Amino acid sequence: MTPVGTALPLADRVLGGWLGRIAGNMLGKPVERGDLWTRDRIDRYLRRADALPLTDYLPEPADEHDRVALRPEWPNCVRGRIHGSCRDDDVDYAILGLHLLETHGFGFSTAQVGEMWLLTLPYLQTFTAERAAYRNLTDGMKPPLTATYDNPYQEWIGALIRADIHGWTNPGAPRRAASLARRDAVLSHTGNGVYGAMWAAALISAAFTAPTVRHAVDSALTVIPAGSRLARTVRRVVSLHETRMTWEDTLATVSQETAGLGWIHTVPNVAVLTAGLLYGDGDFTRTVALTVRGGLDTDSNGATAGSVAGVLTGAAAVPDRWKDPLEDTVRSAVFGFDGASITDLAERTLRLVTLRE
């Protein structure tokens, strides 16, 4: 496993996390529909466009059939057409989490998370478990009932994509990061949905000081119940990687073992994420490319993988082909943040770290 090192400035790692999350999200966004864009179909798309191995944003579709199947936002998310990030909930929640901590501090309550949603996030820009919780909030319900009432999405990936800010603001403190992520997650999720958020926050936190990707993955496992399906799935991917099984065969194996959970469920997506991180081995481009090629919730997985890899490598080591098209600008549905500077968001995140210390 390639050593990553710990000597990079904290500011460079925080900015790397933000850039990685946004770039990884943009990479996966055109093919975000795991029931249609399978691993095989994504690779067929890339072969037709002569884009394997994948080392940049997705190419434009090579034929009309693929063009119709892509997400409608694709013209603003493929290489050569990107001018700043597209709006996406995977980035909105990172911004919302930053705003939450700036407003309420690290002692925020789950109720204050819900209040922040109602004040700053449009209802129609929420999905699955978050939309169910939002509806429950407007009906006057309080947490944790907001997560359990008429919500069939409690173990889906939504809480995981909200966890980055807690990792970024708690560098090298995975348990503390996981505790804050849990406080956020229980507004809308239960069980493996909550564990996924805790795991992701701890993983990102550990990436600030971990000597290798594997060390960060192992550290993140310590914050969730060892007997949970999520923990067992992560350990399964780790064990397959240790046998030197190929990335393709590892994903085929865990795909069979998690069949039936659906393409937005936390458990199979964490399997894709873990495989992307381990086989990416600390290289930013390889990590986000393998993760997105893994399919399922491609933009969410690409965003989290990019966040981890960006923290590991630091912003300066993220290749310019990923950074330059973003033009230091992020689109967001969060009230008051559309058009924000990525650099400014990272600096505000760093100030929170400094205040905590």
Secondary structure, 3 states (H helix, E strand, C coil): CCCCCCCCCHHHHHHHHHHHHHHHHHHHHHHCCCCCCCHHHHHHHHHHCCCCCCCCCCCCCCCHHHHHHCCCCHHHCCCCCCCCCCCCHHHHHHHHHHHHHHHHCCCCCHHHHHHHHHHHCCHHHCCHHHHHHHHHHHCCCCCCHHHHCCCCCCCECCCHHHCHHHHHCCCCCHHHHHHHHHHHHCCCCCHHHHHHHHHHHHHHHHHCCCCCHHHHHHHHHCCCCCCCHHHHHHHHHHHHHHCCCCHHHHHHHHHHHCCCCCCCEHHHHHHHHHHHHHHHCCCHHHHHHHHHHCCCCHHHHHHHHHHHHHHHHCHHHCCHHHHHHHCCEECCCCCCCCCEEHHHHHHHHHHHHHHHC
